[in-house]
Amino acid sequence: MAEPANLDASEKQRVKDALKAHISAQVGASDQAASSEQSGAELDQDASHSVDDLSQSDAAGELHELLEAAEDKQRADLAAIDDLDFGPKDVVEPGAVVAFGGDHYVFGVVADAFECDGVSYEGISADSPVGQVIDGMRAGESFTFNERTHRLDLVC
């Protein structure tokens, strides 16, 4: 698919929906992994267990807690996406879709790569180093990050 020159409201809504679906899938995977680790952590209290069994149970319990924390973070990310205003943007601000260096991003949320309408997007947090540099900029403006100059090709 060709690079979008701009996105209308329905296209931006599809990007938001694809982002939410992507994060929702991650929540589901984290939930499944956490449940699996919780099962591995549970030992029959009426049986005797080896030191290895107890150690593996403890490790599974700790991993379960980490996976639950990741799931909580992903749920918070979903709520943050819901709160983002994906309306038209003239400047880089949360809810804007931006492009530079041939890559496309949703500004205001952290997300790994996801696809929408044949275009790959990632999320950029507003408080990330590059996010702080481009916040408030307009399409066509240039910025320097990591000693490289980039041009904002799209802000909508």
C-alpha angles and dihedrals in degrees: 000000000000121000109272111244089201137343124235123215095271092049091050089049089054089052090051091047092049091049091050091048090050093051091042089055089052090051090052092049091048091049091051092048092047091051091049092051091046089055090050091051095055115093127187103259092207094058130074117244136202123240088254091054091051092046093049090047091052092048091049090050092052091047089049090056091049092049091049090052090051090049091050089051091050091050089051088050089053090052090048090052090051089052094050116104104228092185121128114301131198094183134036107272135133109304094028122127110220136181133197135152090018092298129111127217143181107226120221103033136069113237137147120232120310132167131238126171091344094307124111117226135182131190124250119200115226090229095050116108094256091040091057090051097051099036108122096012125130132225111279095031120120130223138181121232126167089358092301126111116227133182122218102236096179136024116167 
